[in-house]
């Protein structure tokens, strides 16, 4: 009978009071890596916009991301978070458009230079 008591004790999950280990509903972010969960301040996007976009606009996005993290109320947090996302996207899109337009402009000016010779 002592064997069944041991089996019953080991089959119970060990739950620490106050932890999130208890019975809960299915996690909607189960397949997403932990580093990408709860990124509602857009900090990673702001850092990427500094590296992969126009740095001056990316720094502005990062400052709004930090302000969103340290905001006192929910409305202020959401406002700064939206601004951080907006400035990050503007930074990256502007940089990509500059990179695309440079070869196009070089080809256009080269074409104009050949027309001048005629």
Sine and cosine of phi, psi and omega as CSV:
sin_phi,cos_phi,sin_psi,cos_psi,sin_omega,cos_omega
0.00,0.00,-0.45,0.89,0.01,-1.00
-0.94,0.35,-0.46,0.89,0.05,-1.00
-0.92,0.40,-0.62,0.79,0.00,-1.00
-0.94,0.34,-0.57,0.82,0.05,-1.00
-0.91,0.42,-0.64,0.77,0.01,-1.00
-0.92,0.40,-0.68,0.74,0.02,-1.00
-0.89,0.45,-0.65,0.76,0.00,-1.00
-0.92,0.38,-0.61,0.79,0.01,-1.00
-0.93,0.37,-0.63,0.77,-0.02,-1.00
-0.97,0.23,-0.37,0.93,-0.01,-1.00
-0.98,0.18,-0.33,0.95,0.04,-1.00
-0.97,0.24,0.69,-0.73,0.08,-1.00
-0.95,0.31,0.61,-0.79,0.02,-1.00
-1.00,0.08,0.93,-0.38,-0.04,-1.00
-0.92,-0.40,0.81,-0.59,0.05,-1.00
-1.00,0.06,0.77,-0.63,0.01,-1.00
-0.87,0.49,0.70,-0.72,0.02,-1.00
1.00,0.06,-0.05,1.00,0.01,-1.00
-1.00,-0.10,0.11,-0.99,0.00,-1.00
-1.00,-0.04,0.31,0.95,-0.05,-1.00
-1.00,0.10,-0.12,0.99,-0.05,-1.00
-0.96,0.28,-0.03,-1.00,0.03,-1.00
-0.90,0.44,0.75,-0.66,-0.03,-1.00
-0.51,-0.86,0.19,-0.98,0.00,-1.00
-0.98,0.21,0.22,-0.98,-0.05,-1.00
-0.88,0.48,0.69,-0.73,0.00,-1.00
-0.98,0.19,0.86,-0.52,-0.03,-1.00
-0.95,0.32,-0.28,0.96,-0.01,-1.00
-0.97,-0.26,0.53,0.85,-0.10,-0.99
-0.89,0.45,-0.66,0.75,-0.06,-1.00
-1.00,0.08,-0.11,0.99,-0.05,-1.00
-1.00,0.00,0.72,-0.70,0.03,-1.00
-0.86,0.50,0.49,-0.87,-0.07,-1.00
-0.89,0.47,-0.48,0.87,-0.03,-1.00
-0.94,0.33,-0.30,0.95,-0.01,-1.00
-0.97,-0.26,0.04,1.00,0.03,-1.00
-0.99,0.10,0.47,-0.88,0.09,-1.00
0.79,0.61,0.69,0.72,0.04,-1.00
-0.99,-0.15,0.86,0.51,-0.09,-1.00
-1.00,0.08,-0.04,1.00,0.07,-1.00
-0.99,-0.13,-0.12,0.99,0.04,-1.00
0.88,0.48,0.62,0.79,-0.01,-1.00
-0.92,0.39,-0.70,0.71,-0.03,-1.00
-0.91,0.41,-0.62,0.78,0.04,-1.00
-0.91,0.42,-0.62,0.79,0.02,-1.00
-0.92,0.40,-0.66,0.75,0.03,-1.00
-0.92,0.39,-0.64,0.77,0.06,-1.00
-0.90,0.43,-0.56,0.83,0.03,-1.00
-0.95,0.32,-0.42,0.91,0.11,-0.99
-0.95,0.32,-0.70,0.72,-0.06,-1.00
-0.98,0.22,-0.70,0.72,-0.13,-0.99
-0.96,-0.29,0.30,0.95,-0.02,-1.00
-0.57,-0.82,-0.30,-0.95,0.07,-1.00
-0.96,0.27,0.85,-0.53,-0.14,-0.99
-0.89,0.46,-0.65,0.76,-0.06,-1.00
-0.90,0.44,-0.64,0.77,0.03,-1.00
-0.96,0.26,-0.56,0.83,0.05,-1.00
-0.90,0.43,-0.61,0.80,0.04,-1.00
-0.92,0.39,-0.61,0.79,0.08,-1.00
-0.88,0.47,-0.65,0.76,0.05,-1.00
-0.91,0.42,-0.64,0.77,0.00,-1.00
-0.92,0.40,-0.62,0.78,0.03,-1.00
-0.91,0.42,-0.61,0.79,0.05,-1.00
-0.94,0.35,-0.53,0.85,0.06,-1.00
-0.91,0.41,-0.66,0.75,0.04,-1.00
-0.92,0.38,-0.64,0.76,0.05,-1.00
-0.89,0.46,-0.60,0.80,0.03,-1.00
-0.91,0.41,-0.61,0.79,-0.01,-1.00
-0.93,0.36,-0.57,0.82,-0.06,-1.00
-0.98,-0.17,0.24,0.97,-0.01,-1.00
-0.93,0.36,0.51,-0.86,-0.04,-1.00
-1.00,0.10,-0.55,0.83,-0.02,-1.00
-0.82,-0.57,0.23,-0.97,-0.10,-0.99
-0.92,0.40,-0.62,0.79,-0.03,-1.00
-0.90,0.43,-0.70,0.71,0.01,-1.00
-0.91,0.42,-0.62,0.79,0.03,-1.00
-0.89,0.45,-0.72,0.70,0.00,-1.00
-0.91,0.41,-0.61,0.80,0.00,-1.00
-0.90,0.44,-0.74,0.68,0.01,-1.00
-0.93,0.36,-0.56,0.83,0.02,-1.00
-0.91,0.40,-0.66,0.75,0.05,-1.00
-0.90,0.43,-0.64,0.77,0.03,-1.00
-0.91,0.42,-0.63,0.77,0.02,-1.00
-0.89,0.46,-0.69,0.73,0.02,-1.00
-0.91,0.42,-0.68,0.73,-0.02,-1.00
-0.89,0.46,-0.75,0.66,-0.02,-1.00
-0.92,0.38,-0.54,0.84,0.05,-1.00
-0.91,0.42,-0.72,0.70,-0.01,-1.00
-0.92,0.40,-0.66,0.75,0.04,-1.00
-0.88,0.48,-0.67,0.74,-0.01,-1.00
-0.88,0.48,-0.74,0.68,-0.05,-1.00
-0.94,0.34,-0.68,0.73,-0.01,-1.00
-0.91,0.42,-0.64,0.77,0.03,-1.00
-0.90,0.44,-0.69,0.72,0.00,-1.00
-0.90,0.44,-0.68,0.73,0.01,-1.00
-0.91,0.41,-0.63,0.77,0.02,-1.00
-0.92,0.39,-0.57,0.82,0.08,-1.00
-0.91,0.41,-0.70,0.72,0.00,-1.00
-0.89,0.45,-0.59,0.81,0.01,-1.00
-0.97,0.25,-0.60,0.80,-0.08,-1.00
-0.97,0.25,-0.43,0.91,-0.02,-1.00
-0.87,0.48,-0.79,0.61,0.03,-1.00
-0.90,0.44,-0.57,0.82,0.02,-1.00
-0.91,0.42,-0.69,0.72,0.02,-1.00
-0.92,0.40,-0.62,0.79,0.05,-1.00
-0.89,0.46,-0.66,0.75,0.03,-1.00
-0.91,0.41,-0.64,0.77,0.00,-1.00
-0.91,0.42,-0.71,0.71,0.01,-1.00
-0.93,0.36,-0.54,0.84,0.09,-1.00
-0.91,0.42,-0.65,0.76,0.06,-1.00
-0.89,0.45,-0.68,0.73,0.03,-1.00
-0.90,0.43,-0.59,0.81,0.02,-1.00
-0.92,0.38,-0.57,0.82,0.03,-1.00
-0.95,0.30,-0.52,0.85,0.06,-1.00
-0.93,0.36,-0.51,0.86,-0.01,-1.00
-0.91,0.42,-0.55,0.84,-0.02,-1.00
-0.94,0.35,-0.40,0.92,-0.05,-1.00
-0.99,0.15,0.00,0.00,0.00,0.00
